[in-house]
Structure formats: structure tokens, C-alpha cells
Amino acid sequence: MHHFRRYDLIKEVMSMEDRNVILMNLPTAVRGFVCLGQDGEPLIVVNARLTREQNRKTYDHEQRHIENGDMENTDYHEYGGE
């Protein structure tokens, strides 16, 4: 039987830089995404079902999308869509 050390994921996620971050139960195939919040600022959503390390990688990935201006680029498709 494995004993996993619990950590305060919400506190850690909310302290990630100065971005708005939401921890949400998503399908495990979805690591996270970025969208615009009600205030018009980028909002990063990370999957509560994944590990702290996975969420940190997802956060960093989504932050790069914000920094690269991908949200404003209508031609950008993460997975090569149309």
C-alpha cells in the first residue's frame, strides 16, 4: 500500500506568479487551458486530477501561450486544426 504525501495544491496553484489560476476537475486527458476571465484577463485552468508536477508544467505551458500572444492569434492552433 502506497502512502502519498498530501500537499496544499490550491495554495500552491494560486501562488503561481501573478496570473489568475483555477484548479478544476477535468477529464484526465485534458491537462489545462487558458481563456479570458470575466475581467478580460487571461485565466489559466489546471486539472485538479493531475499531480503537482504535471500542473506546474501545464501552468508554464499555458503561460508561454499568453506571453507569445497566441490568444490573439486567430491562425494559431495547438494541435494543427484548420
C-alpha positions as CSV (number, residue, x, y, z in Angstrom):
1,M,0.0,0.0,0.0
2,H,1.4,3.4,-1.0
3,H,1.1,6.5,1.2
4,F,1.2,9.7,-0.8
5,R,2.1,12.9,0.9
6,R,-0.7,15.4,0.5
7,Y,0.1,19.0,-0.4
8,D,-1.9,22.1,-0.5
9,L,-2.4,22.2,-4.2
10,I,-4.9,25.1,-4.2
11,K,-2.5,27.3,-2.2
12,E,0.4,26.3,-4.5
13,V,-1.5,26.9,-7.7
14,M,-2.9,30.2,-6.6
15,S,0.7,31.3,-5.8
16,M,1.9,30.6,-9.3
17,E,3.2,34.0,-10.4
18,D,0.6,36.7,-10.5
19,R,-1.8,35.1,-13.0
20,N,-5.3,34.1,-12.3
21,V,-5.4,30.4,-11.9
22,I,-8.2,27.9,-11.3
23,L,-7.9,24.4,-10.2
24,M,-10.7,22.3,-11.7
25,N,-11.6,18.6,-12.1
26,L,-11.2,18.0,-15.9
27,P,-11.0,14.8,-17.9
28,T,-7.6,13.3,-17.3
29,A,-6.7,13.7,-21.0
30,V,-7.0,17.5,-20.5
31,R,-4.1,18.9,-18.6
32,G,-5.4,22.5,-18.7
33,F,-6.0,25.5,-20.9
34,V,-6.0,29.3,-20.9
35,C,-9.0,31.5,-21.6
36,L,-10.2,35.0,-20.8
37,G,-11.7,35.6,-17.4
38,Q,-14.7,37.8,-16.7
39,D,-12.3,40.7,-16.1
40,G,-10.8,40.2,-19.6
41,E,-7.5,39.0,-18.2
42,P,-6.0,35.6,-19.1
43,L,-7.2,32.8,-16.8
44,I,-5.2,29.5,-16.6
45,V,-7.2,26.4,-15.7
46,V,-5.2,23.4,-14.5
47,N,-6.5,19.9,-13.9
48,A,-7.1,19.0,-10.2
49,R,-6.9,15.3,-11.0
50,L,-3.2,15.5,-12.0
51,T,-0.1,15.8,-9.9
52,R,1.6,18.9,-8.7
53,E,4.4,18.4,-11.2
54,Q,2.1,18.0,-14.1
55,N,0.1,21.1,-13.1
56,R,3.3,23.1,-12.9
57,K,4.3,22.0,-16.4
58,T,0.8,22.8,-17.6
59,Y,0.9,26.2,-16.0
60,D,4.2,27.0,-17.6
61,H,3.0,25.8,-20.9
62,E,-0.2,28.0,-20.8
63,Q,1.9,31.0,-19.5
64,R,4.0,30.7,-22.7
65,H,0.8,30.9,-24.8
66,I,-0.1,34.1,-23.0
67,E,3.4,35.6,-23.5
68,N,3.5,34.5,-27.1
69,G,0.2,36.2,-27.8
70,D,-1.4,33.0,-29.0
71,M,-4.8,34.0,-27.7
72,E,-5.0,37.0,-30.0
73,N,-3.7,34.9,-33.0
74,T,-6.7,33.6,-34.9
75,D,-4.4,31.5,-37.0
76,Y,-2.8,29.6,-34.1
77,H,-4.0,26.0,-33.4
78,E,-2.3,24.0,-30.7
79,Y,-2.9,20.7,-32.4
80,G,-2.8,21.7,-36.0
81,G,-6.5,22.3,-36.5
82,E,-7.9,24.1,-39.5
